[in-house]
Amino acid sequence: MMEPKPFTIKIADDILADLRARLARVRWPDNIPGAGWQYGTDLAYLKQLVDYWRDHYDWRVQETRLNTFRHFTVPLHGIDLHFIHQPGVGPEPLPLLLLHGWPGSVWEFHKLIPLLTDPARFGGDARDAFTVIAPSLPGYGFSFRPQQPRFNRVAMADLCAALMTEVLGYPRFCSQGGDIGAAVTARLAAAYPARLYGIHLNFLGLLREVRQPGQPTDEETHYLEALQHWLTEETGYQWIQGTKPQTLSYGLTDSPVGLAAWIVEKFRSWRDCNGDVEQCFPKMSCSRT
């Protein structure tokens, strides 16, 4: 088994220059007057977001923040797997695998990792410390290269189990996942129960059963109405990503604005933000400091 190698995030200057050039020459589509977000990402909002991205957002600041964690890569199951391995500060830190989902990355955990690894620093008990292992799932972030093997959730679980026990030497560990990470975590529990102390999921990809026979209760009626709205209005991305992802990939790869529009609409739809995405994700959190 190969030893992990330390890894430092360093995006090349020419890639950032190309990004800024693409943001400067974007071709904007038309939109239906007054539609707002009804048919997808609001044009007026996206123009503001792109202006901010181009003129105020500083990637090097975020790069520096991410590099405060310990990053590694290791060749495993046919790919170069990237992961954060941040030791806990306490008498007996518990190994914790943190798994992100789509559209996400290990950046989701940048505020959480210090709280988990060093609880005493924030007024907690050092005995509650975790050692955090946060991999970029295959195909995401720094666990991607062109034409590498593709992984489904079962293969991702096998990969994570190998990382934790065979590479890092943790015979038992905990796992937490959201979105795709939740499916991987659930698979870990089913396939490798002896290696896990326990799991935590913040996403359940299951449809609730409505009791039969008889008429649905008021609560069940509300659920069925919300479910029908979701299935008819909010799942289009799943169908294109699940059936014709190659077609979609050209626009998302060639156009950073296209990628931003595709992702920010999901962030708005999936958060309790009352229609204002910046209630949860303010621009200031990503600006120059």
C-alpha positions as CSV (number, residue, x, y, z in Angstrom):
1,M,0.0,0.0,0.0
2,M,1.3,3.4,-1.0
3,E,2.0,6.0,1.7
4,P,0.0,9.2,1.6
5,K,1.9,12.2,0.3
6,P,1.5,15.8,1.7
7,F,-0.5,18.0,-0.7
8,T,-0.7,21.7,-1.0
9,I,-3.5,23.4,-2.9
10,K,-1.9,25.8,-5.5
11,I,-4.0,26.7,-8.6
12,A,-1.8,27.9,-11.4
13,D,-1.9,31.6,-12.2
14,D,-2.8,31.0,-15.9
15,I,-5.9,29.1,-14.8
16,L,-7.1,32.0,-12.7
17,A,-6.3,34.4,-15.5
18,D,-8.4,32.3,-17.9
19,L,-11.2,32.3,-15.4
20,R,-11.2,36.1,-15.1
21,A,-11.1,36.4,-18.9
22,R,-14.2,34.1,-19.3
23,L,-16.1,36.0,-16.6
24,A,-15.3,39.3,-18.4
25,R,-16.7,38.1,-21.8
26,V,-19.8,36.3,-20.7
27,R,-22.8,36.2,-23.1
28,W,-25.9,36.7,-21.1
29,P,-29.2,35.0,-22.1
30,D,-32.6,36.6,-22.4
31,N,-35.1,36.0,-19.6
32,I,-38.9,36.2,-19.1
33,P,-39.7,39.7,-17.6
34,G,-40.6,39.5,-13.9
35,A,-39.9,35.7,-13.7
36,G,-37.2,36.0,-11.1
37,W,-36.2,32.4,-10.1
38,Q,-39.3,30.7,-11.4
39,Y,-37.7,29.1,-14.4
40,G,-34.2,28.8,-13.0
41,T,-31.4,31.1,-11.9
42,D,-32.4,34.8,-11.8
43,L,-30.5,36.8,-14.4
44,A,-30.2,40.0,-12.3
45,Y,-28.9,38.1,-9.4
46,L,-26.4,36.1,-11.4
47,K,-25.0,39.3,-13.0
48,Q,-24.4,40.6,-9.5
49,L,-22.8,37.4,-8.5
50,V,-20.5,37.3,-11.5
51,D,-19.5,40.9,-11.0
52,Y,-18.5,40.0,-7.4
53,W,-16.7,36.9,-8.5
54,R,-14.7,38.7,-11.2
55,D,-13.9,41.9,-9.3
56,H,-13.9,41.1,-5.5
57,Y,-13.6,37.4,-4.8
58,D,-10.0,36.4,-4.0
59,W,-9.3,32.7,-4.5
60,R,-5.8,33.0,-3.0
61,V,-7.4,33.9,0.4
62,Q,-9.6,30.8,0.3
63,E,-6.6,28.7,-0.9
64,T,-4.7,29.9,2.1
65,R,-7.5,29.1,4.5
66,L,-7.8,25.6,3.0
67,N,-4.1,25.0,3.3
68,T,-4.2,25.6,7.1
69,F,-5.5,21.9,7.2
70,R,-3.3,18.9,6.5
71,H,-3.9,17.7,3.0
72,F,-2.7,14.4,1.4
73,T,-3.1,12.3,-1.7
74,V,-2.7,8.6,-2.0
75,P,-3.1,6.3,-5.0
76,L,-6.0,4.0,-4.1
77,H,-8.4,1.9,-6.2
78,G,-7.1,3.3,-9.4
79,I,-7.3,7.0,-8.6
80,D,-5.3,9.6,-6.7
81,L,-7.5,10.2,-3.7
82,H,-7.2,13.6,-2.0
83,F,-8.2,14.0,1.7
84,I,-7.8,16.2,4.7
85,H,-6.4,14.4,7.8
86,Q,-6.6,16.8,10.7
87,P,-5.5,15.3,14.1
88,G,-7.7,15.8,17.1
89,V,-6.4,17.7,20.2
90,G,-7.4,15.6,23.2
91,P,-6.5,12.6,25.2
92,E,-8.1,10.1,22.8
93,P,-9.5,11.6,19.6
94,L,-12.1,9.5,17.8
95,P,-11.5,9.0,14.1
96,L,-14.3,10.6,12.1
97,L,-14.8,10.3,8.4
98,L,-16.6,13.4,6.9
99,L,-18.2,12.9,3.5
100,H,-19.6,15.7,1.4
101,G,-22.1,15.5,-1.5
102,W,-23.1,17.3,-4.7
103,P,-22.7,20.1,-5.4
104,G,-20.1,20.3,-2.7
105,S,-16.5,19.7,-1.5
106,V,-14.4,19.5,1.6
107,W,-14.8,23.3,1.8
108,E,-18.2,22.5,3.4
109,F,-16.3,21.5,6.5
110,H,-13.8,24.4,6.9
111,K,-15.7,25.9,9.8
112,L,-16.6,22.6,11.4
113,I,-13.2,20.9,11.4
114,P,-11.7,23.1,14.1
115,L,-14.7,22.7,16.3
116,L,-14.4,18.9,16.0
117,T,-10.7,18.5,16.3
118,D,-10.1,21.0,19.2
119,P,-13.3,21.5,21.2
120,A,-11.5,22.8,24.2
121,R,-10.4,25.8,22.2
122,F,-14.1,26.7,21.8
123,G,-15.2,26.1,25.4
124,G,-15.8,22.3,25.0
125,D,-14.3,19.2,26.5
126,A,-11.0,17.9,25.0
127,R,-12.2,14.4,25.7
128,D,-14.8,15.0,22.9
129,A,-12.2,15.6,20.2
130,F,-12.2,13.9,16.9
131,T,-9.5,13.3,14.3
132,V,-11.2,14.3,11.1
133,I,-10.6,12.6,7.8
134,A,-12.4,14.4,4.9
135,P,-11.8,13.0,1.4
136,S,-12.7,14.6,-1.8
137,L,-15.0,11.9,-3.2
138,P,-13.9,10.4,-6.5
139,G,-14.7,12.8,-9.4
140,Y,-14.8,15.8,-7.0
141,G,-12.2,18.6,-6.5
142,F,-8.7,17.2,-6.2
143,S,-9.8,13.6,-6.5
144,F,-10.3,14.0,-10.2
145,R,-8.2,13.7,-13.4
146,P,-9.5,13.2,-16.9
147,Q,-10.5,9.6,-17.9
148,Q,-10.0,8.2,-14.4
149,P,-12.2,5.3,-13.3
150,R,-15.8,6.2,-12.4
151,F,-17.2,5.3,-8.9
152,N,-20.7,4.6,-7.8
153,R,-21.7,4.8,-4.1
154,V,-20.7,1.2,-3.4
155,A,-17.3,1.7,-4.9
156,M,-16.9,4.9,-2.9
157,A,-17.7,3.1,0.3
158,D,-15.1,0.4,-0.5
159,L,-12.6,3.2,-1.2
160,C,-13.3,5.0,2.1
161,A,-13.1,1.8,4.1
162,A,-9.7,1.1,2.5
163,L,-8.5,4.6,3.2
164,M,-9.5,4.5,6.9
165,T,-8.2,1.0,7.8
166,E,-5.6,0.0,5.3
167,V,-4.0,3.4,4.6
168,L,-4.5,5.3,7.8
169,G,-4.6,2.4,10.2
170,Y,-7.9,3.1,12.0
171,P,-9.4,-0.3,12.7
172,R,-12.7,1.4,13.7
173,F,-14.1,4.8,13.0
174,C,-17.2,6.9,12.8
175,S,-18.7,8.3,9.6
176,Q,-20.9,11.3,8.8
177,G,-22.4,12.1,5.4
178,G,-24.8,14.3,3.6
179,D,-26.3,13.9,0.1
180,I,-24.1,11.4,-1.8
181,G,-21.9,11.2,1.3
182,A,-24.9,10.0,3.2
183,A,-25.4,7.2,0.8
184,V,-21.7,6.3,1.0
185,T,-21.9,6.3,4.8
186,A,-25.0,4.1,4.8
187,R,-23.2,1.7,2.5
188,L,-20.2,1.7,4.8
189,A,-22.5,0.7,7.7
190,A,-24.0,-2.1,5.7
191,A,-20.8,-3.5,4.2
192,Y,-18.3,-2.9,7.0
193,P,-20.2,-2.9,10.3
194,A,-17.3,-4.2,12.3
195,R,-15.2,-1.2,11.3
196,L,-17.7,1.4,12.5
197,Y,-18.5,2.8,15.9
198,G,-21.5,4.5,14.5
199,I,-22.8,6.8,11.7
200,H,-24.6,10.1,11.4
201,L,-26.6,11.2,8.4
202,N,-28.0,14.6,7.6
203,F,-29.8,13.5,4.5
204,L,-32.3,10.6,4.0
205,G,-33.0,9.9,0.3
206,L,-36.2,8.1,1.0
207,L,-39.9,8.8,0.2
208,R,-42.2,8.5,3.1
209,E,-44.9,6.0,2.9
210,V,-48.5,7.2,3.4
211,R,-50.5,4.8,5.5
212,Q,-53.2,2.8,3.8
213,P,-56.1,2.1,3.7
214,G,-58.3,5.2,4.3
215,Q,-57.9,8.9,3.5
216,P,-54.6,10.6,4.2
217,T,-54.3,12.8,7.3
218,D,-53.9,16.5,6.9
219,E,-50.2,16.1,7.6
220,E,-49.9,13.4,4.9
221,T,-51.9,15.5,2.4
222,H,-49.5,18.4,2.9
223,Y,-46.6,16.0,2.4
224,L,-48.1,14.5,-0.8
225,E,-48.6,18.0,-2.2
226,A,-45.0,19.1,-1.3
227,L,-43.7,15.8,-2.8
228,Q,-45.6,16.3,-6.0
229,H,-44.3,19.8,-6.4
230,W,-40.8,18.6,-5.8
231,L,-41.0,15.8,-8.3
232,T,-42.5,18.0,-11.0
233,E,-40.5,21.2,-10.4
234,E,-37.2,20.4,-8.7
235,T,-35.8,17.2,-10.1
236,G,-35.0,18.2,-13.7
237,Y,-31.3,18.4,-12.9
238,Q,-31.4,14.7,-11.8
239,W,-32.8,13.6,-15.1
240,I,-30.2,15.4,-17.2
241,Q,-27.3,14.5,-14.9
242,G,-28.5,10.9,-14.7
243,T,-29.3,10.4,-18.4
244,K,-27.2,12.8,-20.6
245,P,-24.4,14.1,-18.4
246,Q,-22.0,14.3,-21.2
247,T,-24.2,16.8,-23.1
248,L,-24.4,19.0,-20.0
249,S,-20.7,18.7,-19.3
250,Y,-19.7,20.9,-22.3
251,G,-21.6,23.9,-21.0
252,L,-20.5,23.4,-17.4
253,T,-16.9,22.9,-18.3
254,D,-16.5,25.6,-20.8
255,S,-18.5,28.3,-19.0
256,P,-17.8,29.2,-15.4
257,V,-21.0,31.4,-15.5
258,G,-23.0,28.3,-16.7
259,L,-21.5,26.3,-13.8
260,A,-22.3,29.1,-11.3
261,A,-25.9,29.3,-12.5
262,W,-26.4,25.5,-12.3
263,I,-25.1,25.4,-8.7
264,V,-26.4,28.6,-7.1
265,E,-30.0,27.7,-8.1
266,K,-29.6,24.4,-6.1
267,F,-28.1,26.2,-3.1
268,R,-31.1,28.6,-3.1
269,S,-33.7,25.8,-3.6
270,W,-32.2,23.5,-0.9
271,R,-31.7,25.9,1.9
272,D,-34.2,27.5,4.3
273,C,-33.4,31.0,3.0
274,N,-36.9,32.4,2.3
275,G,-35.9,32.9,-1.4
276,D,-32.8,34.9,-0.5
277,V,-29.7,32.7,-1.0
278,E,-27.5,35.1,0.7
279,Q,-29.3,34.7,4.0
280,C,-27.3,31.4,4.1
281,F,-24.4,32.1,1.8
282,P,-23.5,35.8,1.9
283,K,-20.9,37.1,-0.5
284,M,-18.9,38.7,2.3
285,S,-17.9,35.2,3.6
286,C,-15.8,34.7,0.5
287,S,-14.3,38.2,0.0
288,R,-10.8,39.5,0.4
289,T,-9.7,39.9,4.0
